[in-house]
C-alpha cells in the first residue's frame, strides 16, 4: 500500500484548482480531436499519392510557419491576455478543420489544400501554444507543478490513445471527411470551456519594446540558460533522428496489418499513460537534466529496435516503451521550464520551447521518409535509433550545465519559487 502511494499519480491540482480543471478538460477535448486529424492527414496523403516523400512533405511544409509564428506567439503571450489568445486559436483551428472536411468531400480532393491547411495549422499552433503553456504556472502553486505536469501528460496520452483509435475506425468506416468534422466540433467545445477561465494578463506591465526586439530579448535570455538549452538540444536530436510516425502507414503495410494503423499511433501513448499513472515518484528526482538525457537515449534505442522487430506485436511493444521514455523526458524538461523561468519571459520561452519539441518531429518526418525512400523502411528505423543515441550523447557533453542541474539548489528555481509565492495562483 505504501509503495502504491509513492508511485501513483498525484491528483492534488484537480482537487484544489477550479482553473486547472477547466484547463485540463478543455485540453482533453481539443487533443482528442486533434489526434484524429493527426492520423487522417498522413492517411489521406498516402492514399492519394502512395508516396513516402509526399507524406514527409507535410512536416516540411509546417516548419517555416511554426518557427515564425511560434516566436511571435511567445511575444504575444508575454503581452496579452493568455486566455483570449488561446480561445481565438481554437476558433481558427475549427475553421481549418472544417476546410479539410469540405475538401475531403470533393470527388477529387486537392492535395495542395491539405498542405496549405497543414501550414496554417502550424501557424495557429505557433501563435496559441506559448500562451497555453505559460498558463499552467499561473493556475497551480509552485509545489504542485510536478503533479500538474504529470496530469497534463496523462491527459495528452489518454487523448492520444483514444484519438488515433477513433480516427482509424472513422477512416475505415467513413473516410477522412468525417474525421476532420469530428476535429472541428472538438475545437468549438474546447473554446467554450477555456473561455470560462479567468483572464490571465501579464503579471508585469505590458512591454514597451517593439515585437522584434521583444522576441530578441527573450532569445537572449534563453541562450543565457545553458541548462534549458541542453534540454532543447536533446529533444531536438531525439525527435529529428528517431521520430517514426510518418512511417506508420508503411509499417502497417509491410507487416500486412492495416488493422494496426491506429494501434501504431496509440502504442507510444499507452507507454506515456503508464508513466503518467505511476509518476508519483518524480518529485524525489532532483537532477532533471540527467533524467531528460537518459530517457531520450532509451527512446532512441526502442525506436531503433523496431527496425529489426520480427512481428507487428514486437513493434507495438517497443513503441510503448519508447512512449514511456518520451513522457519521462518531457516531464522533467517541462518541470525545469515551469519551476525556473520568471513570469515576464515565460511566454517567449514557451515559444522557443514549442519550437524545440515541434520542429524535431517535423524534421523527423522528412528524415525518416527520405531515408526509407533511399534505403528501406527498416533501415530508416534502425539508423534513426543509432543516430539518436549518438546525438543525445554529444548534446550532454556540449551542455554540461544541463547535466549538473539540481532542482534543490538551482538559483533560478529559488527565484521562481519566490515569485510564485508573491503572484496569483488558481488554488481557490
Secondary structure, 3 states (H helix, E strand, C coil): CHHHHHHCCCCHHHHHCHHHHHHHHHHHHHHHHHHHHHHHHHHHHHHHHCCHHHHHHHHHHHHHHHHHHHHHHHHHHHHCCHHHHHHHHHHHHHHHHHHHHHHHHCCCCCHHHHHHHHHHHHHHHHHHHHHHHHHHHHHCCHHHHHHHHHHHHHHHHHHHHHHHHHHHHHHHHCCHHHHHHHHHHHHHHHHHHHCCCCCCCCCCCCCCCCHHHHHHHHHHHHHHCHHHHHHHHHHHHHHHHHCCHHHHHHHHHHCCCHHHHHHHHHHHHHHHHHHHHCHHHHHHCCCHHHHHHHHHHHHHHHHHHHHHCCCHHHHHHHHHHHHHHHHHHHHHHHHHHHHHCCHHHHHHHHHHHHHHHHHHHHHHHHHHHHHHHHCCHHHHHHHHHHHHHHHHHHHHHHCHHHHHCCCCCCHHHHHHHHHHHHCCCCCC
